[in-house]
Amino acid sequence: MSEVKKIATRESYGNALVEVGKENPNVVVLDADLAAATKTGTFKKAFPERHIDCGIAECNMTGIAAGMATTGKIPFISSFAMFAAGRNFEQIRNSIGYPHLNVKIGATHAGISVGEDGATHQCNEDIALMRTIPGMVVICPSDDVEAKAAVKAAVEYEGPVYLRFGRLAVPVINDKPDYKFEIGKGVTLKEGKDLTIVATGLPVAECLAAAEMLAKDGIDAEVINIHTIKPLDEDLIVASAKKTGKVVTVEEHSVIGGLGGAVAECLSEKAPTRMLRIGMNDVFGESGTAVALLHKYGLDAEGIYNKIKAFV
């Protein structure tokens, strides 16, 4: 059996920017002295005149992008999620969100899989922050195929979009002829009857592996990939919850305010269901290899399997 292809979604982001840059001359990219890490350097190499290095000044970068958006440009601003969403929250809220400008935020190095950079750089709060901004679309792709599709969809969408990418190479799971990306629409990757697993980003592939492990124990899990946390595909989640009666959310993010929070809000109002939220449980990360950290915090297939088994 051939080895599964793995690509970091930050790599996909850089490659997708070049593709959309070729198609749309209004696409411009701004970076905060991290072009090599965020992979926007790929765009800079292809279109040097449409790339601006703003230095280590994310808040200023946001203001520049807002101004460019008012002239018809489609700016992508990029930095680590900790800085793009955290340090930059007020500027995104007031300069992009409030006037509902057509700016895209490409946040890389999200979650604990940043690894050795440690807790200060492992942003597990960004989805929660961005969800609270009125009119902000929040997308967290699961693999290379989805990340590229998300960037293209963001260009076509008129308004602010937050795109969350990772540092760690992850399996390519969406390389299928019938794959279709649509903002606000989840994807059922596996049908099941005993419980529903709703996942986003890096853990999606791990959830598919965990579902295989559960199947050996006679537990038939449905797996849903929610690449768009806002707007949330409530119809898909409610229908699955009513079918299985149990819902587990999995995310490389705090269980407070992220995917788990969004799903809990939805189900509490529309279909009260027994739930388990798997993610970072109100703790900071720590320095270590990405793989070791995902295992320690129960976000790999084994950890997800064990937690779901105990829940069931």
Buried (B, 14 or more C-beta within 10 A) or exposed (E): EEEEEEBBBBBBBBBBBBBBBEEBEBBBBBBBBBBEBBBBBBBBEBBEEBBBBBEEBBBBBBBBBBEBBEEEBBBBBBBBBBBBBBBBBEBBBBBBBBEBBBBBBBBBBBBBBBBEBBBEBBBBBBBBBBBEBEEBBBBBBBBBBBBBBBBBBBBEBEBBBBBBBBBBBBBBBBEEEEEEBEBBBBBBBBEBEBBBBBBBBBBBBBBBBBBEBBBEEEBBBBBBBBBBBBEBBBEBBBBBBEBBBBBBBBBBBBBBBBBBBBBBBBBEEBBEBBBBBBBBEEEEBBBBEBEEBBBBBBBBBBBBBEBBEEEB
